[in-house]
Amino acid sequence: MTPDNLPDDDQLTDETENADDDFVQYEAFEAQNRLWIKAIVPVLQLRMHDAQHNGRLQYALDRLHIAACERLTRILSSDLPPVDA
């Protein structure tokens, strides 16, 4: 590169700051996903067999279990590459 084509220091600083901001946002997103996983996994491990006598309670627990599975699937599938069908 010739000296006329070199980027100035301000442009390099801006690009570095943008990269740092992107990393901070990505890190916050991943931390949030880890917190969701920590909250969801105990719900999936807990199965109340005593609730079977109360249909409304069992229905609510089943819906909670389904929602937890769906949320965990979305979180974990975001780590996988997209599949072209």
C-alpha positions as CSV (number, residue, x, y, z in Angstrom):
1,M,0.0,0.0,0.0
2,T,1.1,3.5,-0.6
3,P,1.0,6.1,2.1
4,D,-2.0,7.6,0.4
5,N,-4.0,4.4,0.7
6,L,-3.3,3.7,4.4
7,P,-6.3,4.1,6.7
8,D,-6.0,6.8,9.3
9,D,-5.8,6.1,13.0
10,D,-9.4,7.3,13.6
11,Q,-10.8,4.7,11.2
12,L,-8.8,1.9,12.8
13,T,-9.9,3.0,16.3
14,D,-13.6,3.1,15.2
15,E,-13.3,-0.4,13.7
16,T,-11.7,-1.7,16.8
17,E,-14.3,-0.2,19.0
18,N,-17.1,-1.7,16.8
19,A,-15.5,-5.1,17.1
20,D,-15.2,-4.7,20.9
21,D,-18.9,-3.7,21.1
22,D,-19.9,-6.7,19.0
23,F,-17.9,-9.0,21.2
24,V,-19.5,-7.5,24.4
25,Q,-23.0,-7.9,22.9
26,Y,-22.2,-11.5,21.9
27,E,-20.8,-12.3,25.3
28,A,-23.9,-10.8,27.0
29,F,-26.1,-12.9,24.7
30,E,-24.3,-16.1,25.6
31,A,-24.4,-15.3,29.3
32,Q,-28.1,-14.8,29.1
33,N,-28.4,-18.2,27.3
34,R,-26.4,-19.9,30.0
35,L,-28.7,-18.4,32.7
36,W,-31.7,-19.6,30.8
37,I,-30.2,-23.1,30.6
38,K,-29.5,-23.1,34.3
39,A,-33.1,-22.1,35.0
40,I,-34.7,-24.6,32.6
41,V,-32.8,-27.8,33.3
42,P,-34.1,-28.3,36.8
43,V,-37.7,-27.8,35.5
44,L,-37.0,-30.6,33.0
45,Q,-35.6,-32.9,35.7
46,L,-38.5,-32.3,38.0
47,R,-41.5,-34.6,37.4
48,M,-44.2,-34.5,40.1
49,H,-46.1,-37.8,40.0
50,D,-48.3,-36.6,42.9
51,A,-49.9,-34.0,40.6
52,Q,-51.6,-36.7,38.5
53,H,-54.6,-36.7,40.9
54,N,-55.3,-33.0,40.1
55,G,-55.9,-32.7,36.3
56,R,-55.5,-28.9,36.2
57,L,-52.2,-29.0,38.1
58,Q,-50.9,-31.8,35.9
59,Y,-52.0,-29.9,32.8
60,A,-50.1,-26.8,34.0
61,L,-47.0,-28.8,34.7
62,D,-47.2,-30.5,31.3
63,R,-47.4,-27.1,29.6
64,L,-44.5,-25.8,31.7
65,H,-42.4,-28.9,30.7
66,I,-43.3,-28.4,27.0
67,A,-42.4,-24.7,27.1
68,A,-39.1,-25.5,28.8
69,C,-38.2,-28.0,26.2
70,E,-39.1,-25.6,23.4
71,R,-37.0,-22.8,24.9
72,L,-34.0,-25.1,25.5
73,T,-34.3,-26.4,21.9
74,R,-34.2,-22.8,20.5
75,I,-31.2,-21.9,22.7
76,L,-29.2,-25.0,21.8
77,S,-30.1,-24.9,18.1
78,S,-28.8,-21.4,17.8
79,D,-25.3,-23.0,18.1
80,L,-25.8,-25.3,15.1
81,P,-25.2,-24.3,11.5
82,P,-28.3,-23.7,9.4
83,V,-29.6,-26.8,7.6
84,D,-30.5,-26.4,4.0
85,A,-33.4,-28.7,3.0
